[in-house]
Amino acid sequence: MKKVRNIVTMVCALAAAAALWMLAGPQFLKFRGGAVPLGPEDDPAQAQGEYVSREVAYPVASYVAEYYSGDPDRAKDYGYVVYDADRKNFFCIRESDQRDGDYASLLYNLELMAELRATKDMTPAVVEGSLELMDQAGIERALAALEESEIVSRYYELRGDESYYESYADTYYGDEYGKVLEEMGQVLYDGAAQAEWYCIESGSVNGLAISDMWICVLAAGLSVLIALGSLVSLIAGGKSDRGARPADTASAMERFLYEQRGWVEEWCRYSLGRASRSAYIAVAIWVVLLGALGYFIKMPTQKIFVFYLPLGLLLGELTALFILWVQKGQSKPKKILKRMAKHIRKAFPAPGAQEEFAEDFLKAGEEWAFREKKKDSMLYGRLGDRYWSSFWGHGVPTIVDVSKLERVEPETISGSVRSGKVRVSYESYVANFYYQGTALYDNADKAFTFQTLSGRAGFLALAVKKGVDGVKIRES
């Protein structure tokens, strides 16, 4: 079963990693290669689709490129029409509302008079993103923004009256920035058509946001690591490390602990298997939850596949690894056996008492053993001649001294506890042990707790079969 889980995990993790890499891998490689500066002599057509950087000195118009879904009054991304003084044409950039301050500031300063511009910071901004050819709808939005631009409108107004233009030309175009704006206005005034428009989408590579890209790559990388871990576990085969059987001359405690390792390892394997199922469920819940969130808030399909689903997978895998890590730490046979030996030493501090207990336990054999395994617990014990003992899966024992025992009484304990906003009912089945001199209405001296009625019934039947002179055992 463990091999099947490892194979399924490995195949699913590799499939997820491959799918995510197909979505974001090529863009990630371009991004990690760094933005290539696009100089005045470079042909934009040759750089189409590449991750480039470009100085933005003359943003002359702005427009809303995209609104938040379901909120037509809230802009998500802004587009800026930028004049290229070297090529004497225009290109666009697209920037999120939260990061457009530099471009908005430059645009505001360029709208001022030359005298005021001299007091402003006109340092060009730098945009990094992939260079893409704009479609007709994008070009029309850019042209509409130019028509509404205050910088362009002012030039047209001034050119409408030659004397008015000569009077105010120096006011607006008397500095180096003004000369470029005047040149731009003349290009538009002459009506020269621009055949191709390019746009740089800031923080994006081929339409994929850098943040989304990182989510995809991190999720893919973690999936690969999980696949490798499953492969290593598959090759290792989960072999038991029980060591050599102690010699007959070894101490009774050594032989006792070795004999317990069988059911302890069985419980550890069961617990890890249960944790694996919980891990799979955690991954599925996170993926479905994030995918549904993206769908219900009406995100574009591409955004769901490159952000919400990969984020759900990443969070799910991290949750799954945490679950397995915690359970792995609790499911170490050596650790459980060490805890078992510690509790036995505590229960029998007198010299030789531990050996006496271990000899009694080993002498009883499997004939007098009882066990109960449920989804969240494991109980194993034996009825010896001197001691009756039970051990939980975590190694903590309950030991009854039969020489002091007077009677055994069954009890059913039920109730409810509050968990959050709901109450959870519980029920357990107990075998209470009363030593000589302990009244029935007093608390029991010892108790074995079972999760099922059949588990307790089986133990009581075994206790009756064992038989102890003078000890009353009530089976129901």
The 8 nearest C-alpha neighbors of each residue, nearest first, counted from 0:
[[1, 3, 2, 4, 272, 5, 6, 268],
 [0, 2, 4, 3, 5, 272, 233, 237],
 [3, 1, 5, 0, 4, 233, 6, 236],
 [2, 4, 0, 6, 1, 5, 7, 8],
 [5, 3, 1, 7, 2, 6, 8, 0],
 [4, 6, 2, 229, 8, 3, 7, 9],
 [5, 7, 9, 3, 8, 4, 10, 2],
 [8, 6, 4, 10, 9, 5, 11, 3],
 [9, 7, 5, 11, 6, 10, 12, 4],
 [8, 10, 226, 6, 12, 7, 11, 229],
 [9, 11, 7, 13, 12, 8, 14, 6],
 [12, 10, 14, 8, 13, 9, 7, 15],
 [13, 11, 222, 15, 9, 14, 10, 226],
 [14, 12, 16, 10, 15, 11, 223, 17],
 [13, 15, 11, 17, 12, 16, 10, 18],
 [16, 14, 12, 18, 13, 17, 11, 19],
 [15, 17, 219, 13, 19, 14, 18, 222],
 [18, 16, 20, 14, 15, 19, 13, 21],
 [19, 17, 21, 15, 20, 16, 14, 22],
 [20, 18, 22, 16, 21, 17, 215, 219],
 [19, 21, 24, 17, 23, 22, 18, 16],
 [20, 22, 18, 19, 24, 23, 17, 25],
 [23, 21, 19, 20, 24, 18, 305, 215],
 [22, 24, 20, 26, 212, 21, 25, 27],
 [23, 25, 20, 27, 26, 21, 22, 28],
 [26, 24, 28, 27, 23, 29, 21, 20],
 [27, 25, 29, 28, 23, 24, 204, 30],
 [26, 28, 30, 24, 29, 25, 23, 31],
 [29, 27, 31, 25, 30, 26, 32, 24],
 [30, 28, 32, 26, 27, 31, 50, 25],
 [29, 31, 27, 32, 33, 28, 26, 50],
 [32, 30, 28, 33, 29, 27, 34, 26],
 [31, 33, 29, 30, 28, 34, 27, 35],
 [34, 32, 31, 30, 35, 29, 50, 51],
 [33, 35, 51, 50, 52, 36, 127, 30],
 [34, 36, 51, 52, 37, 50, 33, 49],
 [37, 35, 52, 51, 53, 38, 34, 54],
 [36, 38, 53, 52, 51, 41, 35, 39],
 [37, 39, 41, 40, 36, 53, 42, 54],
 [40, 38, 41, 85, 37, 86, 42, 83],
 [39, 41, 38, 42, 37, 85, 86, 43],
 [42, 40, 38, 39, 37, 43, 45, 46],
 [41, 43, 44, 45, 40, 46, 39, 37],
 [44, 42, 46, 45, 47, 41, 197, 130],
 [43, 45, 47, 42, 46, 132, 41, 197],
 [44, 46, 43, 42, 47, 41, 48, 49],
 [47, 45, 43, 49, 44, 48, 42, 130],
 [48, 46, 130, 44, 131, 49, 45, 43],
 [47, 49, 130, 129, 131, 205, 46, 50],
 [50, 48, 129, 46, 47, 51, 130, 29],
 [49, 51, 129, 34, 128, 204, 29, 35],
 [52, 50, 35, 34, 36, 128, 127, 129],
 [53, 51, 127, 36, 34, 126, 35, 37],
 [52, 54, 126, 125, 37, 36, 55, 127],
 [55, 53, 125, 124, 123, 56, 126, 52],
 [54, 56, 124, 123, 125, 57, 53, 58],
 [57, 55, 123, 54, 58, 124, 122, 105],
 [56, 58, 82, 81, 59, 55, 106, 105],
 [59, 57, 81, 106, 80, 60, 79, 82],
 [58, 60, 81, 106, 57, 80, 150, 148],
 [61, 59, 80, 148, 145, 79, 144, 58],
 [60, 62, 79, 78, 144, 80, 77, 63],
 [63, 61, 78, 77, 144, 64, 79, 60],
 [62, 64, 77, 65, 78, 74, 76, 61],
 [63, 65, 77, 78, 76, 62, 66, 93],
 [66, 64, 76, 75, 63, 74, 67, 77],
 [67, 65, 74, 75, 73, 71, 68, 70],
 [66, 68, 75, 70, 73, 74, 69, 71],
 [67, 69, 70, 66, 297, 298, 71, 296],
 [68, 70, 67, 71, 297, 296, 66, 72],
 [69, 71, 67, 72, 68, 73, 66, 74],
 [72, 70, 73, 66, 69, 67, 68, 74],
 [71, 73, 70, 74, 66, 67, 69, 75],
 [74, 72, 71, 70, 66, 67, 75, 65],
 [73, 75, 66, 76, 67, 65, 63, 72],
 [74, 76, 66, 67, 96, 65, 95, 73],
 [77, 75, 95, 65, 96, 64, 94, 74],
 [78, 76, 63, 64, 94, 93, 62, 95],
 [77, 79, 93, 62, 64, 61, 92, 63],
 [80, 78, 61, 92, 91, 60, 81, 58],
 [79, 81, 91, 60, 58, 59, 90, 61],
 [82, 80, 58, 90, 57, 89, 91, 59],
 [81, 83, 89, 57, 84, 88, 58, 90],
 [84, 82, 88, 87, 85, 86, 89, 81],
 [83, 85, 87, 86, 82, 179, 88, 183],
 [86, 84, 83, 87, 39, 88, 40, 82],
 [85, 87, 88, 83, 84, 39, 89, 82],
 [88, 86, 84, 83, 85, 89, 82, 183],
 [87, 89, 83, 86, 82, 193, 90, 84],
 [90, 88, 82, 83, 81, 80, 91, 196],
 [89, 91, 197, 81, 196, 198, 80, 82],
 [92, 90, 198, 80, 79, 81, 197, 199],
 [91, 93, 199, 198, 79, 200, 78, 94],
 [92, 94, 78, 200, 77, 201, 199, 79],
 [95, 93, 201, 77, 76, 99, 78, 96],
 [96, 94, 76, 97, 98, 75, 77, 99],
 [95, 97, 76, 75, 98, 99, 77, 94],
 [96, 98, 95, 99, 100, 94, 75, 76],
 [99, 97, 95, 96, 100, 94, 101, 102],
 [98, 100, 102, 96, 101, 94, 97, 103],
 [99, 101, 103, 102, 98, 104, 97, 96],
 [102, 100, 104, 103, 99, 124, 105, 98],
 [101, 103, 105, 104, 100, 99, 106, 58],
 [104, 102, 106, 100, 105, 101, 99, 107],
 [105, 103, 107, 101, 102, 106, 100, 108],
 [104, 106, 108, 102, 107, 103, 109, 101],
 [107, 105, 103, 109, 58, 104, 108, 59],
 [106, 108, 104, 110, 105, 109, 103, 111],
 [109, 107, 105, 111, 110, 106, 116, 104],
 [108, 110, 106, 111, 107, 105, 116, 59],
 [109, 111, 107, 108, 150, 106, 112, 149],
 [112, 110, 108, 109, 116, 115, 113, 107],
 [111, 113, 171, 115, 114, 170, 116, 110],
 [112, 114, 116, 171, 115, 170, 174, 173],
 [113, 115, 112, 117, 116, 170, 118, 171],
 [116, 114, 117, 112, 113, 118, 111, 119],
 [117, 115, 113, 119, 118, 114, 108, 111],
 [116, 118, 115, 114, 119, 113, 120, 174],
 [117, 119, 116, 115, 120, 114, 121, 113],
 [120, 118, 116, 117, 121, 108, 115, 105],
 [119, 121, 122, 118, 116, 117, 105, 108],
 [120, 122, 119, 123, 105, 108, 56, 116],
 [121, 123, 120, 124, 56, 105, 55, 119],
 [124, 122, 56, 55, 54, 121, 125, 105],
 [125, 123, 55, 54, 101, 122, 56, 126],
 [124, 126, 54, 53, 55, 123, 52, 127],
 [125, 127, 53, 52, 201, 54, 124, 128],
 [128, 126, 52, 201, 51, 202, 34, 53],
 [127, 129, 201, 203, 200, 202, 50, 199],
 [128, 130, 50, 204, 49, 199, 48, 205],
 [131, 129, 199, 47, 48, 198, 49, 128],
 [130, 132, 198, 47, 48, 197, 133, 129],
 [131, 133, 197, 196, 198, 134, 130, 47],
 [134, 132, 197, 196, 137, 198, 131, 138],
 [135, 133, 137, 136, 138, 132, 196, 139],
 [134, 136, 138, 137, 139, 133, 140, 196],
 [137, 135, 139, 138, 134, 140, 133, 141],
 [138, 136, 140, 134, 135, 139, 133, 141],
 [139, 137, 135, 141, 140, 136, 142, 134],
 [138, 140, 142, 136, 141, 137, 143, 135],
 [141, 139, 143, 137, 138, 142, 144, 136],
 [140, 142, 138, 144, 139, 143, 137, 80],
 [143, 141, 145, 139, 144, 140, 138, 146],
 [142, 144, 140, 146, 145, 141, 139, 147],
 [143, 145, 141, 147, 142, 146, 60, 62],
 [146, 144, 148, 142, 147, 143, 60, 141],
 [145, 147, 143, 144, 148, 142, 151, 152],
 [148, 146, 144, 145, 149, 143, 152, 151],
 [149, 147, 145, 60, 151, 150, 146, 152],
 [148, 150, 152, 151, 153, 147, 110, 60],
 [149, 151, 153, 148, 152, 110, 154, 59],
 [150, 152, 154, 148, 153, 149, 184, 155],
 [153, 151, 149, 155, 154, 150, 148, 156],
 [152, 154, 156, 150, 151, 155, 149, 157],
 [155, 153, 157, 151, 156, 152, 184, 158],
 [154, 156, 158, 152, 153, 157, 159, 151],
 [157, 155, 153, 159, 154, 158, 152, 160],
 [156, 158, 164, 154, 159, 155, 160, 163],
 [159, 157, 155, 160, 156, 164, 161, 154],
 [158, 160, 156, 157, 155, 161, 164, 163],
 [161, 159, 163, 158, 162, 157, 164, 156],
 [160, 162, 164, 163, 158, 165, 159, 157],
 [163, 161, 165, 164, 160, 166, 157, 167],
 [162, 164, 160, 166, 161, 165, 157, 167],
 [163, 165, 157, 161, 162, 167, 166, 168],
 [166, 164, 162, 168, 163, 167, 161, 169],
 [167, 165, 163, 164, 168, 162, 169, 170],
 [166, 168, 170, 164, 169, 165, 163, 171],
 [167, 169, 165, 170, 164, 172, 171, 166],
 [170, 168, 173, 172, 171, 167, 166, 113],
 [171, 169, 167, 168, 112, 113, 173, 172],
 [170, 172, 112, 113, 169, 168, 173, 177],
 [177, 173, 171, 169, 178, 168, 174, 170],
 [172, 174, 169, 177, 171, 113, 170, 178],
 [175, 173, 177, 176, 172, 113, 178, 169],
 [174, 176, 178, 177, 179, 173, 172, 180],
 [177, 175, 179, 178, 174, 180, 172, 109],
 [172, 176, 178, 180, 174, 179, 175, 173],
 [179, 177, 181, 175, 172, 176, 180, 182],
 [178, 180, 182, 176, 177, 181, 183, 84],
 [181, 179, 183, 177, 182, 178, 184, 176],
 [182, 180, 184, 178, 183, 179, 177, 185],
 [181, 183, 179, 185, 180, 184, 178, 186],
 [182, 184, 180, 186, 181, 185, 179, 187],
 [185, 183, 181, 187, 186, 182, 188, 154],
 [184, 186, 188, 182, 187, 183, 189, 181],
 [187, 185, 183, 189, 184, 188, 191, 182],
 [186, 188, 190, 184, 185, 189, 191, 183],
 [189, 187, 185, 190, 186, 184, 155, 191],
 [188, 190, 186, 187, 191, 185, 184, 192],
 [191, 189, 187, 188, 192, 186, 185, 193],
 [190, 192, 189, 186, 187, 193, 188, 185],
 [193, 191, 190, 194, 187, 189, 186, 195],
 [194, 192, 195, 191, 88, 196, 89, 190],
 [193, 195, 192, 196, 191, 88, 138, 197],
 [196, 194, 193, 197, 132, 133, 138, 90],
 [195, 197, 133, 90, 132, 138, 198, 194],
 [198, 196, 132, 90, 133, 131, 91, 130],
 [197, 199, 91, 92, 131, 130, 90, 133],
 [200, 198, 92, 130, 128, 129, 201, 93],
 [201, 199, 93, 128, 92, 203, 129, 198],
 [200, 202, 128, 127, 94, 203, 93, 126],
 [201, 203, 128, 209, 208, 127, 200, 204],
 [202, 204, 208, 128, 207, 201, 209, 200],
 [205, 203, 129, 207, 206, 26, 128, 50],
 [206, 204, 207, 129, 48, 203, 26, 131],
 [205, 207, 204, 203, 208, 200, 129, 131],
 [208, 206, 204, 203, 205, 209, 212, 211],
 [209, 207, 203, 211, 210, 202, 212, 204],
 [208, 210, 212, 211, 203, 202, 213, 207],
 [209, 211, 213, 212, 208, 214, 202, 207],
 [212, 210, 214, 208, 306, 209, 213, 305],
 [211, 213, 209, 215, 210, 214, 23, 208],
 [212, 214, 216, 210, 215, 211, 217, 209],
 [215, 213, 211, 217, 212, 216, 218, 310],
 [216, 214, 212, 218, 213, 309, 217, 19],
 [215, 217, 219, 213, 218, 214, 220, 212],
 [218, 216, 220, 214, 219, 215, 213, 221],
 [217, 219, 313, 221, 215, 216, 220, 214],
 [220, 218, 16, 216, 222, 217, 221, 19],
 [221, 219, 217, 223, 222, 218, 216, 224],
 [220, 222, 224, 218, 223, 219, 217, 225],
 [223, 221, 12, 219, 225, 220, 224, 16],
 [224, 222, 226, 220, 221, 225, 13, 227],
 [225, 223, 221, 227, 226, 222, 228, 220],
 [224, 226, 228, 222, 223, 227, 229, 221],
 [227, 225, 9, 223, 229, 224, 228, 12],
 [228, 226, 230, 224, 229, 225, 223, 231],
 [227, 229, 225, 231, 230, 226, 224, 232],
 [228, 230, 232, 5, 226, 227, 231, 9],
 [231, 229, 233, 227, 228, 232, 226, 234],
 [230, 232, 228, 234, 233, 229, 235, 227],
 [231, 233, 229, 235, 230, 234, 236, 228],
 [234, 232, 230, 236, 231, 235, 2, 229],
 [235, 233, 231, 236, 232, 230, 237, 229],
 [234, 236, 232, 233, 237, 231, 238, 230],
 [235, 237, 233, 234, 238, 232, 2, 1],
 [238, 236, 235, 239, 232, 233, 1, 234],
 [239, 237, 236, 240, 235, 241, 232, 234],
 [238, 240, 241, 237, 264, 242, 236, 261],
 [241, 239, 242, 238, 237, 243, 332, 333],
 [242, 240, 239, 243, 260, 257, 244, 261],
 [241, 243, 240, 244, 239, 245, 257, 260],
 [242, 244, 245, 241, 246, 257, 240, 254],
 [243, 245, 246, 242, 257, 254, 241, 258],
 [246, 244, 249, 254, 243, 247, 253, 257],
 [247, 245, 248, 249, 244, 254, 243, 250],
 [246, 248, 249, 245, 254, 250, 251, 244],
 [247, 249, 246, 250, 245, 251, 254, 253],
 [250, 248, 246, 247, 245, 253, 251, 254],
 [251, 249, 253, 252, 254, 248, 354, 247],
 [250, 252, 254, 253, 354, 357, 358, 255],
 [253, 251, 255, 250, 254, 357, 354, 256],
 [252, 254, 250, 256, 255, 251, 257, 249],
 [253, 255, 257, 251, 252, 256, 245, 258],
 [256, 254, 252, 258, 253, 257, 357, 251],
 [257, 255, 259, 253, 258, 254, 252, 260],
 [258, 256, 254, 260, 255, 259, 253, 244],
 [257, 259, 255, 256, 260, 254, 261, 361],
 [260, 258, 256, 257, 261, 262, 263, 255],
 [259, 261, 263, 257, 258, 262, 264, 256],
 [262, 260, 264, 263, 259, 265, 258, 257],
 [261, 263, 265, 264, 260, 259, 266, 379],
 [264, 262, 260, 266, 265, 261, 332, 267],
 [265, 263, 267, 266, 261, 262, 332, 260],
 [266, 264, 262, 268, 263, 267, 269, 261],
 [265, 267, 269, 263, 264, 268, 270, 262],
 [266, 268, 330, 264, 270, 269, 265, 271],
 [269, 267, 271, 265, 266, 270, 272, 264],
 [268, 270, 266, 272, 267, 271, 273, 265],
 [269, 271, 267, 273, 272, 268, 266, 274],
 [272, 270, 274, 268, 273, 269, 275, 267],
 [273, 271, 275, 269, 274, 270, 268, 276],
 [272, 274, 270, 276, 275, 271, 269, 277],
 [273, 275, 271, 277, 272, 276, 323, 278],
 [276, 274, 278, 272, 277, 273, 271, 279],
 [275, 277, 279, 273, 278, 274, 280, 272],
 [276, 278, 274, 280, 275, 279, 281, 273],
 [277, 279, 319, 275, 281, 276, 280, 274],
 [280, 278, 276, 282, 281, 277, 283, 275],
 [279, 281, 277, 283, 278, 282, 284, 276],
 [282, 280, 278, 284, 279, 283, 315, 277],
 [283, 281, 315, 279, 285, 280, 284, 316],
 [282, 284, 280, 286, 281, 285, 287, 279],
 [285, 283, 281, 287, 282, 286, 288, 280],
 [284, 286, 311, 288, 315, 282, 287, 283],
 [287, 285, 311, 283, 312, 289, 288, 284],
 [286, 288, 290, 284, 285, 289, 291, 283],
 [289, 287, 285, 291, 286, 290, 284, 292],
 [290, 288, 292, 311, 307, 291, 286, 287],
 [289, 291, 287, 293, 308, 292, 288, 307],
 [292, 290, 294, 288, 289, 293, 287, 295],
 [293, 291, 289, 295, 294, 290, 288, 296],
 [294, 292, 290, 298, 291, 296, 303, 295],
 [293, 295, 291, 297, 292, 296, 298, 290],
 [294, 296, 297, 292, 293, 291, 298, 290],
 [295, 297, 293, 294, 298, 292, 68, 69],
 [298, 296, 294, 295, 293, 299, 68, 69],
 [297, 299, 293, 296, 294, 302, 300, 303],
 [300, 298, 302, 301, 297, 303, 294, 293],
 [299, 301, 303, 302, 298, 304, 294, 293],
 [300, 302, 304, 303, 299, 305, 298, 306],
 [303, 301, 305, 299, 300, 304, 306, 298],
 [302, 304, 307, 300, 301, 306, 293, 305],
 [303, 305, 301, 302, 308, 306, 307, 300],
 [306, 304, 302, 303, 211, 301, 309, 215],
 [307, 305, 211, 309, 303, 302, 310, 308],
 [306, 308, 303, 310, 289, 290, 309, 311],
 [307, 309, 311, 290, 310, 304, 286, 306],
 [310, 308, 312, 311, 306, 215, 307, 313],
 [311, 309, 313, 307, 312, 308, 306, 314],
 [310, 312, 286, 285, 308, 314, 289, 309],
 [311, 313, 309, 315, 286, 310, 314, 316],
 [314, 312, 218, 310, 316, 315, 311, 309],
 [315, 313, 317, 311, 316, 312, 318, 310],
 [314, 316, 282, 312, 318, 285, 313, 317],
 [317, 315, 319, 313, 318, 314, 282, 312],
 [316, 318, 314, 320, 319, 315, 321, 313],
 [319, 317, 315, 321, 316, 320, 314, 322],
 [320, 318, 278, 316, 322, 321, 317, 315],
 [321, 319, 323, 317, 322, 318, 324, 316],
 [320, 322, 324, 318, 319, 323, 325, 317],
 [323, 321, 319, 325, 320, 324, 326, 318],
 [322, 324, 320, 326, 321, 325, 327, 274],
 [325, 323, 321, 327, 322, 326, 320, 328],
 [324, 326, 328, 322, 327, 323, 321, 329],
 [327, 325, 329, 323, 328, 324, 330, 322],
 [328, 326, 324, 330, 329, 325, 323, 271],
 [327, 329, 325, 326, 330, 324, 331, 323],
 [328, 330, 326, 327, 331, 325, 393, 334],
 [331, 329, 267, 327, 328, 326, 332, 270],
 [330, 332, 334, 333, 329, 335, 328, 267],
 [333, 331, 335, 334, 264, 263, 336, 330],
 [334, 332, 336, 335, 331, 337, 260, 338],
 [333, 335, 337, 331, 332, 336, 338, 330],
 [336, 334, 338, 332, 394, 337, 333, 393],
 [335, 337, 339, 333, 338, 334, 332, 340],
 [336, 338, 334, 340, 339, 335, 333, 341],
 [339, 337, 341, 335, 336, 340, 394, 334],
 [338, 340, 394, 336, 342, 337, 341, 395],
 [341, 339, 343, 337, 338, 342, 344, 336],
 [340, 342, 338, 344, 339, 343, 337, 345],
 [343, 341, 345, 339, 344, 340, 346, 338],
 [342, 344, 346, 340, 345, 341, 347, 339],
 [345, 343, 347, 341, 342, 346, 348, 340],
 [344, 346, 342, 343, 347, 348, 341, 340],
 [345, 347, 343, 344, 342, 348, 398, 353],
 [348, 346, 344, 352, 345, 349, 353, 343],
 [347, 349, 344, 345, 346, 350, 352, 353],
 [348, 350, 352, 347, 351, 353, 344, 346],
 [351, 349, 352, 348, 353, 347, 354, 355],
 [350, 352, 354, 353, 355, 349, 347, 348],
 [353, 351, 355, 354, 347, 349, 350, 356],
 [354, 352, 356, 355, 351, 347, 357, 344],
 [353, 355, 357, 351, 356, 352, 251, 252],
 [356, 354, 352, 358, 353, 357, 359, 351],
 [355, 357, 353, 359, 354, 358, 360, 352],
 [356, 358, 354, 360, 359, 251, 355, 252],
 [359, 357, 361, 355, 360, 356, 251, 362],
 [358, 360, 356, 362, 357, 383, 361, 355],
 [361, 359, 357, 363, 358, 362, 383, 356],
 [362, 360, 358, 363, 359, 364, 357, 255],
 [361, 363, 359, 364, 360, 358, 383, 357],
 [364, 362, 383, 360, 361, 367, 359, 382],
 [365, 363, 366, 362, 361, 367, 368, 360],
 [364, 366, 368, 367, 363, 381, 369, 361],
 [367, 365, 364, 368, 363, 381, 369, 382],
 [368, 366, 365, 381, 382, 363, 364, 369],
 [367, 369, 381, 365, 380, 366, 382, 370],
 [370, 368, 380, 379, 381, 458, 367, 371],
 [369, 371, 379, 378, 380, 372, 368, 377],
 [370, 372, 378, 377, 454, 373, 379, 369],
 [373, 371, 377, 376, 378, 370, 374, 375],
 [374, 372, 376, 375, 377, 371, 450, 378],
 [373, 375, 376, 372, 273, 377, 270, 269],
 [374, 376, 373, 377, 270, 372, 273, 392],
 [377, 375, 373, 372, 374, 392, 378, 391],
 [376, 378, 372, 392, 391, 371, 373, 379],
 [379, 377, 391, 371, 370, 390, 392, 372],
 [380, 378, 370, 390, 389, 369, 391, 371],
 [381, 379, 389, 388, 369, 368, 390, 370],
 [382, 380, 368, 367, 388, 387, 383, 369],
 [381, 383, 387, 367, 368, 363, 386, 388],
 [384, 382, 363, 386, 385, 360, 387, 359],
 [383, 385, 386, 359, 382, 363, 401, 387],
 [386, 384, 401, 383, 400, 402, 359, 387],
 [385, 387, 400, 383, 401, 399, 384, 388],
 [388, 386, 382, 399, 383, 398, 381, 400],
 [389, 387, 398, 380, 397, 381, 399, 386],
 [388, 390, 380, 397, 379, 396, 398, 378],
 [391, 389, 396, 379, 395, 378, 394, 380],
 [390, 392, 378, 394, 393, 377, 395, 396],
 [391, 393, 377, 394, 378, 376, 266, 390],
 [392, 394, 391, 335, 395, 329, 390, 338],
 [393, 395, 339, 335, 391, 392, 390, 338],
 [394, 396, 391, 390, 339, 393, 342, 397],
 [397, 395, 390, 389, 398, 394, 391, 388],
 [396, 398, 389, 388, 390, 399, 395, 447],
 [399, 397, 388, 387, 396, 386, 389, 400],
 [398, 400, 387, 386, 401, 388, 445, 397],
 [401, 399, 386, 402, 403, 385, 398, 404],
 [400, 402, 404, 403, 385, 386, 399, 387],
 [401, 403, 400, 404, 385, 386, 405, 434],
 [404, 402, 434, 401, 400, 435, 405, 399],
 [405, 403, 434, 401, 402, 435, 406, 433],
 [406, 404, 470, 435, 434, 433, 471, 403],
 [405, 407, 471, 470, 433, 472, 404, 432],
 [408, 406, 472, 432, 431, 471, 473, 433],
 [407, 409, 431, 473, 430, 472, 406, 410],
 [410, 408, 430, 429, 431, 475, 474, 473],
 [411, 409, 429, 428, 430, 412, 408, 431],
 [410, 412, 428, 427, 429, 413, 409, 426],
 [413, 411, 427, 426, 428, 410, 414, 429],
 [414, 412, 426, 425, 427, 411, 415, 424],
 [413, 415, 425, 424, 426, 412, 416, 423],
 [416, 414, 424, 423, 425, 422, 417, 413],
 [415, 417, 423, 422, 418, 424, 414, 425],
 [416, 418, 422, 421, 423, 419, 415, 420],
 [419, 417, 421, 422, 420, 416, 423, 415],
 [418, 420, 421, 417, 422, 423, 416, 415],
 [419, 421, 418, 417, 422, 423, 416, 415],
 [422, 420, 418, 419, 417, 423, 416, 415],
 [421, 423, 417, 416, 418, 415, 424, 420],
 [422, 424, 415, 416, 417, 421, 418, 425],
 [425, 423, 415, 414, 416, 422, 426, 413],
 [424, 426, 413, 414, 415, 423, 427, 416],
 [427, 425, 413, 412, 414, 428, 424, 411],
 [428, 426, 450, 412, 411, 449, 413, 429],
 [427, 429, 411, 449, 448, 452, 450, 410],
 [430, 428, 448, 410, 409, 447, 449, 431],
 [429, 431, 409, 447, 446, 408, 410, 448],
 [432, 430, 446, 408, 407, 443, 409, 429],
 [431, 433, 407, 445, 443, 446, 444, 406],
 [434, 432, 443, 444, 406, 405, 437, 404],
 [433, 435, 404, 405, 403, 437, 436, 444],
 [436, 434, 405, 437, 403, 404, 433, 406],
 [435, 437, 434, 438, 433, 405, 403, 439],
 [438, 436, 435, 434, 433, 439, 441, 443],
 [439, 437, 441, 440, 436, 433, 442, 435],
 [438, 440, 441, 437, 433, 442, 443, 408],
 [439, 441, 438, 442, 437, 443, 433, 408],
 [442, 440, 438, 439, 443, 437, 444, 433],
 [443, 441, 444, 440, 439, 438, 437, 433],
 [442, 444, 433, 445, 431, 432, 441, 446],
 [443, 445, 433, 432, 434, 442, 446, 431],
 [446, 444, 432, 443, 431, 399, 433, 447],
 [445, 447, 431, 430, 432, 448, 429, 443],
 [448, 446, 430, 429, 449, 431, 389, 445],
 [447, 449, 429, 428, 446, 430, 427, 450],
 [450, 448, 428, 451, 455, 429, 454, 427],
 [449, 451, 427, 428, 448, 452, 454, 426],
 [452, 450, 454, 453, 449, 428, 455, 427],
 [451, 453, 455, 454, 428, 456, 450, 449],
 [454, 452, 456, 451, 455, 457, 458, 449],
 [455, 453, 451, 457, 452, 456, 449, 371],
 [454, 456, 458, 452, 457, 453, 449, 459],
 [457, 455, 453, 459, 458, 454, 452, 460],
 [456, 458, 460, 454, 455, 459, 453, 461],
 [457, 459, 461, 455, 460, 456, 462, 454],
 [460, 458, 462, 456, 461, 457, 474, 463],
 [461, 459, 463, 457, 462, 458, 456, 464],
 [460, 462, 464, 458, 459, 463, 465, 457],
 [461, 463, 459, 465, 464, 460, 458, 466],
 [464, 462, 466, 460, 465, 461, 459, 472],
 [463, 465, 461, 466, 462, 460, 459, 467],
 [466, 464, 462, 463, 461, 467, 382, 367],
 [465, 467, 463, 464, 462, 468, 470, 461],
 [466, 468, 470, 469, 465, 401, 463, 471],
 [469, 467, 470, 466, 471, 405, 402, 404],
 [468, 470, 467, 471, 405, 406, 404, 466],
 [471, 469, 405, 406, 467, 468, 472, 404],
 [472, 470, 406, 407, 473, 405, 469, 467],
 [473, 471, 407, 406, 474, 470, 408, 463],
 [472, 474, 408, 475, 407, 471, 409, 459],
 [473, 475, 459, 472, 409, 456, 460, 408],
 [474, 473, 409, 456, 408, 410, 459, 472]]
